């Protein structure tokens, strides 16, 4: 899978999970993909200060991304700048 194809797959995964985050006042955006294995995302809105955002990241976002792109090894949340 090319880098462009991988980016499209990751965006499709984020589009699947985004409505759930938005229903709680949050959102997520793709920041980068490192070495076609690590996805860096940025949580936004209510997700930033949420006490369960790491659980959401692992059990929701990471699982969904791996469904679309199995070669992804992990998903990391990066701070807003």
C-alpha positions in Angstrom: 0.0 0.0 0.0 1.4 3.4 -1.0 1.7 6.2 1.5 -1.2 8.0 -0.3 -3.4 4.9 -0.2 -2.6 4.4 3.5 -3.5 8.0 4.3 -6.8 7.6 2.5 -7.5 4.4 4.5 -6.7 6.1 7.8 -9.0 9.1 6.9 -11.8 6.6 6.1 -11.3 5.1 9.5 -11.4 8.5 11.2 -14.5 9.4 9.3 -16.1 6.2 10.7 -15.3 7.1 14.3 -15.7 10.9 14.0 -19.5 10.9 14.5 -19.2 9.2 17.9 -16.6 11.8 19.0 -18.7 14.7 17.7 -21.8 13.5 19.6 -19.8 14.1 22.8 -18.5 17.5 21.6 -15.1 16.3 20.4 -13.4 15.6 17.1 -10.1 14.1 15.8 -7.8 15.0 12.9 -4.9 13.2 11.3 -1.5 14.9 11.9 0.9 12.4 10.2 1.8 8.8 9.6 5.3 7.8 10.5 7.1 5.0 8.6 3.6 3.6 7.5 3.3 2.2 11.1 2.5 4.9 13.6 -0.5 7.3 13.2 -0.3 10.6 14.9 -3.7 12.2 15.6 -4.9 15.3 17.4 -7.9 15.1 19.7 -10.1 18.2 19.6 -12.9 19.9 21.5 -14.3 18.0 24.5 -11.9 15.1 23.8 -8.9 17.2 24.8 -9.8 17.4 28.5 -11.8 14.1 28.7 -10.6 11.8 31.4 -11.1 8.7 29.2 -9.5 10.0 26.0 -6.7 7.5 26.2 -9.2 4.7 26.4 -11.1 6.1 23.5 -7.9 6.4 21.6 -6.9 2.8 22.1 -10.2 1.0 22.2 -12.0 3.1 19.6 -9.7 5.0 17.3 -6.8 2.5 17.1 -9.0 -0.5 16.6 -11.0 1.2 13.8 -7.8 2.4 12.1 -6.3 -1.1 12.2 -9.5 -2.5 10.7 -8.8 -0.2 7.6 -5.0 -0.5 7.7 -3.8 -3.6 9.5 -0.1 -2.6 9.1 -0.6 0.3 11.6 1.0 -0.7 14.8 -0.2 2.1 17.1 -2.0 5.4 17.3 -0.6 8.3 19.2 -2.3 11.5 20.3 -0.2 14.6 19.9 -0.9 17.9 21.8 -2.4 20.9 20.1 0.1 23.6 19.2 
